[in-house]
């Protein structure tokens, strides 16, 4: 009879919703529906206050360094010293070259600082693709309104589920030059440099986010430094360090 066929179908296999097997007879299918969309997931962890203090310190440090280099080069070397000497110490072309150079270096450093403080280092954002299907253990705890604190991340072959951000993240990401047709010895040396290494996703405890191609959390800028030489904030991090060196050299040479 039709009713018998219906009962057989129900007894065959339990429903699976976002990775968790549920049984309608226990009412778990309805309760699990409460975590079937992004807006129903628990909130993301809040960053530690250390992050904001570090960012303020980094902004103050870079601003002071720029003021010292620009002020020392333009204000002291290019303006004050010639005034006391009573004559021009540099030809006009050289004077303008050093002046333009030091201000250009300062502008580049400020642009890099802005991206470091406000840009995206490569955070894995919550989305249907990144969050679902939920692992069975996580779905069961969310269904029962239990805390995920103390739970280990779930390893599933080539990817890992972070129980703090509730996102799937790749376990390993190839280097930028992994497929490049370069000599083996050159590849080995380049892969030792920042921005060329193999990538690894990591959950930053200070920022409270999972980040792709994670390198380290910078205590100066209060941001995760991640990415390759052409993605993330790694290029800006390397460039701002280089501008510090070049700006100092400009002031010394002038």
C-alpha positions as a Markdown table, in Angstrom:
| # | Residue | x | y | z |
|---|---|---|---|---|
| 1 | Unk | 0.0 | 0.0 | 0.0 |
| 2 | Unk | 1.1 | 3.6 | -0.4 |
| 3 | Unk | 1.5 | 4.1 | 3.3 |
| 4 | Unk | 3.8 | 1.1 | 3.6 |
| 5 | Unk | 6.0 | 2.3 | 0.7 |
| 6 | Unk | 6.3 | 5.7 | 2.5 |
| 7 | Unk | 7.4 | 4.0 | 5.7 |
| 8 | Unk | 10.0 | 2.0 | 3.8 |
| 9 | Unk | 11.4 | 5.1 | 2.2 |
| 10 | Unk | 11.8 | 6.8 | 5.6 |
| 11 | Unk | 13.6 | 3.8 | 7.0 |
| 12 | Unk | 16.1 | 3.5 | 4.2 |
| 13 | Unk | 18.6 | 6.3 | 5.1 |
| 14 | Unk | 18.6 | 9.4 | 7.3 |
| 15 | Unk | 18.5 | 12.8 | 5.7 |
| 16 | Unk | 21.9 | 14.6 | 5.4 |
| 17 | Unk | 21.9 | 18.4 | 5.8 |
| 18 | Unk | 25.2 | 20.2 | 5.6 |
| 19 | Unk | 27.2 | 17.2 | 6.4 |
| 20 | Unk | 25.2 | 16.1 | 9.4 |
| 21 | Unk | 22.9 | 13.0 | 9.4 |
| 22 | Unk | 19.6 | 13.8 | 10.9 |
| 23 | Unk | 16.4 | 11.9 | 11.6 |
| 24 | Unk | 13.1 | 13.5 | 11.1 |
| 25 | Unk | 11.5 | 11.3 | 13.8 |
| 26 | Unk | 13.7 | 12.9 | 16.5 |
| 27 | Unk | 12.8 | 16.4 | 15.3 |
| 28 | Unk | 16.5 | 17.1 | 14.5 |
| 29 | Unk | 15.8 | 18.1 | 10.9 |
| 30 | Unk | 13.8 | 21.1 | 11.9 |
| 31 | Unk | 16.3 | 22.1 | 14.6 |
| 32 | Unk | 19.2 | 21.9 | 12.2 |
| 33 | Unk | 17.4 | 24.2 | 9.8 |
| 34 | Unk | 18.4 | 27.0 | 12.2 |
| 35 | Unk | 22.0 | 26.8 | 11.0 |
| 36 | Unk | 21.5 | 26.3 | 7.3 |
| 37 | Unk | 22.5 | 29.8 | 6.2 |
| 38 | Unk | 25.3 | 32.2 | 6.9 |
| 39 | Unk | 23.3 | 34.6 | 9.0 |
| 40 | Unk | 22.5 | 31.8 | 11.4 |
| 41 | Unk | 26.1 | 30.9 | 12.1 |
| 42 | Unk | 27.7 | 32.1 | 15.4 |
| 43 | Unk | 29.5 | 35.5 | 15.2 |
| 44 | Unk | 33.1 | 35.6 | 14.2 |
| 45 | Unk | 35.6 | 35.9 | 17.0 |
| 46 | Unk | 36.5 | 39.5 | 17.9 |
| 47 | Unk | 40.1 | 40.7 | 17.4 |
| 48 | Unk | 42.2 | 41.2 | 20.5 |
| 49 | Unk | 42.8 | 44.8 | 21.7 |
| 50 | Unk | 46.5 | 44.3 | 21.0 |
| 51 | Unk | 45.7 | 44.6 | 17.3 |
| 52 | Unk | 44.4 | 48.2 | 17.7 |
| 53 | Unk | 47.3 | 49.2 | 20.0 |
| 54 | Unk | 49.8 | 47.8 | 17.5 |
| 55 | Unk | 48.2 | 49.6 | 14.6 |
| 56 | Unk | 48.4 | 52.9 | 16.5 |
| 57 | Unk | 52.0 | 52.2 | 17.3 |
| 58 | Unk | 52.8 | 51.4 | 13.7 |
| 59 | Unk | 51.1 | 54.5 | 12.4 |
| 60 | Unk | 53.1 | 56.7 | 14.9 |
| 61 | Unk | 56.4 | 54.9 | 14.0 |
| 62 | Unk | 56.1 | 55.3 | 10.3 |
| 63 | Unk | 54.8 | 58.9 | 10.6 |
| 64 | Unk | 57.7 | 59.8 | 12.8 |
| 65 | Unk | 60.2 | 58.2 | 10.5 |
| 66 | Unk | 58.8 | 60.0 | 7.4 |
| 67 | Unk | 58.8 | 63.3 | 9.3 |
| 68 | Unk | 62.4 | 62.7 | 10.4 |
| 69 | Unk | 63.7 | 61.8 | 6.9 |
| 70 | Unk | 61.7 | 64.4 | 5.0 |
| 71 | Unk | 62.4 | 67.1 | 7.6 |
| 72 | Unk | 66.1 | 66.2 | 7.8 |
| 73 | Unk | 66.6 | 66.1 | 4.0 |
| 74 | Unk | 64.5 | 69.1 | 2.9 |
| 75 | Unk | 64.5 | 71.2 | 6.0 |
| 76 | Unk | 68.1 | 70.7 | 7.2 |
| 77 | Unk | 70.3 | 69.5 | 4.4 |
| 78 | Unk | 68.7 | 71.3 | 1.4 |
| 79 | Unk | 67.5 | 74.5 | 3.1 |
| 80 | Unk | 69.1 | 75.3 | 6.5 |
| 81 | Unk | 72.7 | 74.3 | 5.8 |
| 82 | Unk | 73.0 | 76.3 | 2.5 |
| 83 | Unk | 71.4 | 79.3 | 4.4 |
| 84 | Unk | 74.1 | 79.2 | 7.1 |
| 85 | Unk | 76.9 | 78.6 | 4.5 |
| 86 | Unk | 75.8 | 81.6 | 2.6 |
| 87 | Unk | 75.9 | 79.7 | -0.7 |
| 88 | Unk | 74.3 | 76.9 | -2.7 |
| 89 | Unk | 75.8 | 73.6 | -1.7 |
| 90 | Unk | 74.2 | 71.7 | -4.6 |
| 91 | Unk | 73.4 | 72.5 | -8.2 |
| 92 | Unk | 69.8 | 73.4 | -8.9 |
| 93 | Unk | 69.1 | 70.1 | -10.7 |
| 94 | Unk | 70.5 | 68.1 | -7.9 |
| 95 | Unk | 68.6 | 70.1 | -5.3 |
| 96 | Unk | 65.3 | 69.4 | -7.1 |
| 97 | Unk | 66.2 | 65.7 | -7.7 |
| 98 | Unk | 66.8 | 65.0 | -4.0 |
| 99 | Unk | 63.8 | 67.0 | -3.0 |
| 100 | Unk | 61.4 | 65.2 | -5.4 |
| 101 | Unk | 63.0 | 61.8 | -4.5 |
| 102 | Unk | 62.5 | 62.2 | -0.7 |
| 103 | Unk | 58.9 | 63.4 | -1.1 |
| 104 | Unk | 58.1 | 60.6 | -3.6 |
| 105 | Unk | 59.5 | 58.0 | -1.2 |
| 106 | Unk | 57.3 | 59.5 | 1.6 |
| 107 | Unk | 54.2 | 59.3 | -0.5 |
| 108 | Unk | 54.9 | 55.6 | -1.5 |
| 109 | Unk | 55.5 | 54.8 | 2.2 |
| 110 | Unk | 52.2 | 56.4 | 3.2 |
| 111 | Unk | 50.3 | 54.5 | 0.5 |
| 112 | Unk | 51.8 | 51.2 | 1.6 |
| 113 | Unk | 50.9 | 52.1 | 5.3 |
| 114 | Unk | 47.3 | 52.8 | 4.3 |
| 115 | Unk | 46.9 | 49.4 | 2.6 |
| 116 | Unk | 48.6 | 47.6 | 5.5 |
| 117 | Unk | 46.2 | 49.2 | 7.9 |
| 118 | Unk | 43.0 | 49.1 | 5.9 |
| 119 | Unk | 43.6 | 46.6 | 3.1 |
| 120 | Unk | 42.7 | 42.9 | 3.0 |
| 121 | Unk | 45.7 | 40.6 | 3.6 |
| 122 | Unk | 43.8 | 37.6 | 2.3 |
| 123 | Unk | 41.2 | 36.8 | 4.9 |
| 124 | Unk | 39.0 | 33.8 | 4.1 |
| 125 | Unk | 35.5 | 35.3 | 4.3 |
| 126 | Unk | 32.4 | 33.5 | 5.1 |
| 127 | Unk | 30.4 | 32.4 | 2.1 |
| 128 | Unk | 28.2 | 29.4 | 1.1 |
| 129 | Unk | 31.2 | 28.0 | -0.7 |
| 130 | Unk | 33.7 | 28.5 | 2.2 |
| 131 | Unk | 31.4 | 27.4 | 5.0 |
| 132 | Unk | 29.2 | 24.6 | 3.7 |
| 133 | Unk | 28.9 | 21.7 | 4.0 |
| 134 | Unk | 29.5 | 21.9 | 7.7 |
| 135 | Unk | 31.4 | 18.9 | 9.2 |
| 136 | Unk | 29.0 | 16.5 | 11.0 |
| 137 | Unk | 30.5 | 17.2 | 14.5 |
| 138 | Unk | 30.1 | 21.0 | 14.0 |
| 139 | Unk | 26.6 | 20.7 | 12.7 |
| 140 | Unk | 25.6 | 18.5 | 15.6 |
| 141 | Unk | 26.9 | 21.0 | 18.1 |
| 142 | Unk | 25.3 | 23.9 | 16.4 |
| 143 | Unk | 22.0 | 22.0 | 16.2 |
| 144 | Unk | 22.1 | 21.4 | 20.0 |
| 145 | Unk | 23.2 | 25.0 | 20.7 |
| 146 | Unk | 26.5 | 23.8 | 22.2 |
| 147 | Unk | 29.7 | 25.8 | 22.3 |
| 148 | Unk | 32.6 | 24.9 | 19.9 |
| 149 | Unk | 35.2 | 26.1 | 22.4 |
| 150 | Unk | 38.0 | 23.6 | 22.9 |
| 151 | Unk | 37.1 | 21.7 | 19.7 |
| 152 | Unk | 40.0 | 20.8 | 17.4 |
| 153 | Unk | 40.0 | 21.8 | 13.8 |
| 154 | Unk | 38.7 | 19.1 | 11.4 |
| 155 | Unk | 41.2 | 17.8 | 8.9 |
| 156 | Unk | 39.7 | 16.5 | 5.7 |
| 157 | Unk | 42.5 | 15.6 | 3.3 |
| 158 | Unk | 43.5 | 18.6 | 1.3 |
| 159 | Unk | 41.5 | 21.1 | 3.5 |
| 160 | Unk | 40.9 | 22.0 | 7.1 |
| 161 | Unk | 37.7 | 23.3 | 8.8 |
| 162 | Unk | 38.4 | 26.1 | 11.3 |
| 163 | Unk | 36.0 | 25.8 | 14.2 |
| 164 | Unk | 36.6 | 29.4 | 15.2 |
| 165 | Unk | 35.9 | 31.1 | 11.8 |
| 166 | Unk | 33.6 | 28.3 | 10.6 |
| 167 | Unk | 35.2 | 28.2 | 7.2 |
| 168 | Unk | 37.0 | 25.6 | 5.1 |
| 169 | Unk | 40.6 | 26.6 | 4.3 |
| 170 | Unk | 43.2 | 24.9 | 2.0 |
| 171 | Unk | 45.8 | 23.0 | 3.8 |
| 172 | Unk | 48.5 | 23.9 | 1.3 |
| 173 | Unk | 48.8 | 26.4 | -1.5 |
| 174 | Unk | 51.5 | 26.3 | -4.2 |
| 175 | Unk | 54.2 | 28.9 | -4.5 |
| 176 | Unk | 53.8 | 31.6 | -7.1 |
| 177 | Unk | 56.7 | 30.0 | -9.1 |
| 178 | Unk | 55.7 | 26.4 | -8.5 |
| 179 | Unk | 54.8 | 25.9 | -12.2 |
| 180 | Unk | 57.3 | 28.4 | -13.6 |
| 181 | Unk | 59.9 | 27.0 | -16.0 |
| 182 | Unk | 63.0 | 28.1 | -14.1 |
| 183 | Unk | 66.2 | 26.2 | -13.2 |
| 184 | Unk | 65.8 | 24.1 | -10.1 |
| 185 | Unk | 68.5 | 25.9 | -8.2 |
| 186 | Unk | 66.9 | 29.3 | -8.9 |
| 187 | Unk | 63.5 | 28.0 | -7.7 |
| 188 | Unk | 65.0 | 26.8 | -4.5 |
| 189 | Unk | 66.6 | 30.1 | -3.7 |
| 190 | Unk | 63.5 | 32.2 | -4.7 |
| 191 | Unk | 61.2 | 30.0 | -2.5 |
| 192 | Unk | 63.3 | 31.0 | 0.5 |
| 193 | Unk | 62.2 | 34.7 | 0.0 |
| 194 | Unk | 59.0 | 36.3 | 1.4 |
| 195 | Unk | 56.3 | 36.3 | -1.3 |
| 196 | Unk | 57.7 | 33.3 | -3.1 |
| 197 | Unk | 57.2 | 30.6 | -0.4 |
| 198 | Unk | 54.6 | 27.9 | -0.5 |
| 199 | Unk | 51.4 | 29.1 | 1.1 |
| 200 | Unk | 49.8 | 27.9 | 4.2 |
| 201 | Unk | 46.5 | 29.1 | 5.6 |
| 202 | Unk | 46.5 | 30.0 | 9.3 |
| 203 | Unk | 44.1 | 31.3 | 12.0 |
| 204 | Unk | 45.5 | 34.4 | 13.6 |
| 205 | Unk | 44.7 | 34.5 | 17.3 |
| 206 | Unk | 45.2 | 38.3 | 17.4 |
| 207 | Unk | 43.1 | 39.2 | 14.4 |
| 208 | Unk | 40.6 | 36.3 | 14.9 |
| 209 | Unk | 40.6 | 35.4 | 11.2 |
| 210 | Unk | 41.9 | 32.7 | 8.8 |
| 211 | Unk | 44.3 | 34.1 | 6.3 |
| 212 | Unk | 45.6 | 32.6 | 3.0 |
| 213 | Unk | 49.4 | 32.6 | 2.3 |
| 214 | Unk | 50.0 | 33.6 | 5.9 |
| 215 | Unk | 53.5 | 34.6 | 6.8 |
| 216 | Unk | 53.3 | 36.2 | 10.2 |
| 217 | Unk | 51.3 | 38.6 | 12.4 |
| 218 | Unk | 53.2 | 41.9 | 12.5 |
| 219 | Unk | 53.4 | 43.4 | 16.0 |
| 220 | Unk | 54.3 | 46.8 | 14.5 |
| 221 | Unk | 51.3 | 47.3 | 12.2 |
| 222 | Unk | 48.9 | 45.1 | 14.1 |
| 223 | Unk | 48.0 | 43.2 | 10.9 |
| 224 | Unk | 48.6 | 39.7 | 9.4 |
| 225 | Unk | 51.3 | 39.9 | 6.7 |
| 226 | Unk | 50.3 | 37.4 | 4.0 |
| 227 | Unk | 50.2 | 36.9 | 0.3 |
| 228 | Unk | 52.7 | 36.6 | -2.5 |
| 229 | Unk | 54.7 | 39.3 | -4.4 |
| 230 | Unk | 51.5 | 40.2 | -6.4 |
| 231 | Unk | 48.7 | 39.5 | -3.9 |
| 232 | Unk | 47.7 | 40.2 | -0.3 |
| 233 | Unk | 49.6 | 42.9 | 1.6 |
| 234 | Unk | 53.0 | 41.3 | 1.3 |
| 235 | Unk | 54.1 | 43.6 | -1.5 |
| 236 | Unk | 53.2 | 46.7 | 0.6 |
| 237 | Unk | 55.0 | 45.3 | 3.6 |
| 238 | Unk | 58.2 | 44.7 | 1.6 |
| 239 | Unk | 57.9 | 48.0 | -0.2 |
| 240 | Unk | 57.5 | 50.1 | 3.0 |
| 241 | Unk | 60.6 | 48.5 | 4.5 |
| 242 | Unk | 62.5 | 49.2 | 1.2 |
| 243 | Unk | 61.3 | 52.8 | 1.3 |
| 244 | Unk | 62.6 | 53.3 | 4.8 |
| 245 | Unk | 66.1 | 52.1 | 3.6 |
| 246 | Unk | 66.0 | 54.2 | 0.4 |
| 247 | Unk | 64.7 | 57.3 | 2.2 |
| 248 | Unk | 67.5 | 57.1 | 4.7 |
| 249 | Unk | 70.1 | 56.7 | 1.9 |
| 250 | Unk | 68.6 | 59.7 | 0.1 |
| 251 | Unk | 69.1 | 61.9 | 3.2 |
| 252 | Unk | 72.6 | 60.7 | 3.8 |
| 253 | Unk | 73.7 | 61.2 | 0.2 |
| 254 | Unk | 72.1 | 64.6 | 0.0 |
